[in-house]
Amino acid sequence: MDEALHVTNRLWREKYAEAMLELNPEELPARIAAAEKAIQQRIEELEGSNLEGSNEDTEEELWALNDAVRGLRVLAQAECRAPQSRKPDKRHRQEAT
């Protein structure tokens, strides 16, 4: 594997892990954006370097990249909402009354 391709393979994985493990809600949107950017760059690299035909490693990494994008979308939807958009749990309302 070309050293540059190996580095970008590792980069998107690191950025993805940083986003998924971020606990600070103020930092999370930036972590997600950085991971999405690294993932998109890697997808473009793989598609550009694989014009002659695909190999099993490339296809497997593309599956992993697509899974990572879906994971980031779920994370963003679940954690990057404004606090007002969350409805209080019924149990909490009952306890308050």
Helices and strands as residue ranges (DSSP letters): H 3-21, H 28-49, H 56-79, G 83-85, H 90-96
